[in-house]
Amino acid sequence: MDPIKLRYAKTHEWASIEGNICTVGLTKFAVDLLTDVIYIDMPDVGDPALKGDSFGEIESVKAVSDIYSPVEGEIIEINDKLVSDPSMISKDPYGKGWLVKIKMSGKQNLDHLMTHAAYEKQIASESH
Amino acid sequence: MALQTALHSWHSSNGARMVDFGGWDMPVQYSTIVDEHNAVRSDSGIFDIGHMGRLKVHGPDATSFLQMICTNNSANLKPGQVRYNLVCNEKGTILDDILVYKHGNDFLLVVNASNRLKIVSWLLNNIRSLNVQIEDQTLSTSMIAVQGPNAISLAKQIISDDPSKLGYYFSFDSKTMNVPSLLSRTGYTGEDGIEIILPKGEEVRVWEKLVAIGCKPCGLGCRDTLRLEAGMPLYGHEIDENTNPLEAGLGWAVKLDKGEFIGREALVKEKNTPSGRTRVGLELPGKRIPRELYPITKNGIALGKVTSGTFSPTFNKPIAMAYVPANLSAVGTDLDIDIRGKTEPCKVVPLPFYKRKTT
């Protein structure tokens, strides 16, 4: 994925939307903050994804964080390879480290998701 | 405004992530916690521990003063010997856990950063008619820990006297890069190593030299995972003013027969009628990590709480310390931990989790 073309949630998830399918991952900024990712707790395929609600957890040595759904819909695929090798999310957060695919329900307002430029601005203010 | 050690700008300009710890702005990690942890277990790492309080206690009554303040025996310390102690209040609960160094006719107390001011005023308030002086040397000195199986042989290169001659928990005065310093074979990682106290202003030179000869800069993040594996308590987690040394498993540092000391009466009572809870080590077969304050349960009934938990880089599994009822503390006991609403099984295992091989 090209980070420039992705949309971003305040809570550091990225969303790649093609048609009605939204692929979700965590940004490099978030993953770098976590470091030492040990375990990713994924939802089940078929689970509902509610906008702004947690659908999973990411455990690092230091802390655990919720992962929030950027859109409304249904989980249709999870990245099994990431479950068996969570370090993939640190190595390739925008590629092999993707988390889930969500089938979006109907037409949705995506105004809450930031552009790359707006997200860069947010993390610049967070890292100070 | 958080306090800064003399190495603060070195940390910031060398990629450390800084956090507040006990009122000090300290490095939590430079690379990753696991990376730094493994360096200490397999090779050597250095820690800036300038935030630890360093208090000189001297005067003709220094020994009897410390006998009154601390739970362990300071009267029979050999020259240079270092001993783990607890400072308790009258209730027998813990104000701090400290190291007492016998240094000539004086003593040096190394106390937790977060407790330094509390302990200084506790000491001053308890001098009474004794002829004792307290000197807080924390801000005029620096302290660096070199830890790991290769720590001694690396540190030896910059110390005038051979640190491998030091017994475990002994100290001597020597020179580090020609600067007079106090060196002790102590640490908080479960590894062999040395801790160096030197005058402020000399630490950056020494630190950079140690890095250059192969010691990995390590932050407080791995200091925590290392001490947890070594089963060592951390003040504010395993021990605090609501915990007594006996339930904390630190009875070995309490000498009830050494004579009067603050908290003794309460601890004698505690010994005769124990609180009924005790500190244990727990191990989990899963991957989810128990964190501080998560409830320990059995058959859905809450029994105690996790005091520290992490993912053990050495054993590649989650571990924790917790307080549980004494009758459920035997090694092998099956318990549960409520990890954010989901119950995970765990088992009581012996402390420490990690013990280094001694040669």
Chai-1 contact restraints between the chains, C-beta under 6 A:
chainA,res_idxA,chainB,res_idxB,connection_type,confidence,min_distance_angstrom,max_distance_angstrom,comment,restraint_id
A,T35,B,T32,contact,1.0,0.0,6.0,A-B,restraint_1
A,D36,B,T32,contact,1.0,0.0,6.0,A-B,restraint_2
A,D36,B,I33,contact,1.0,0.0,6.0,A-B,restraint_3
A,D36,B,V34,contact,1.0,0.0,6.0,A-B,restraint_4
A,I38,B,F311,contact,1.0,0.0,6.0,A-B,restraint_5
A,Y39,B,K287,contact,1.0,0.0,6.0,A-B,restraint_6
A,E59,B,I289,contact,1.0,0.0,6.0,A-B,restraint_7
A,V61,B,I33,contact,1.0,0.0,6.0,A-B,restraint_8
A,V61,B,T310,contact,1.0,0.0,6.0,A-B,restraint_9
A,V61,B,F311,contact,1.0,0.0,6.0,A-B,restraint_10
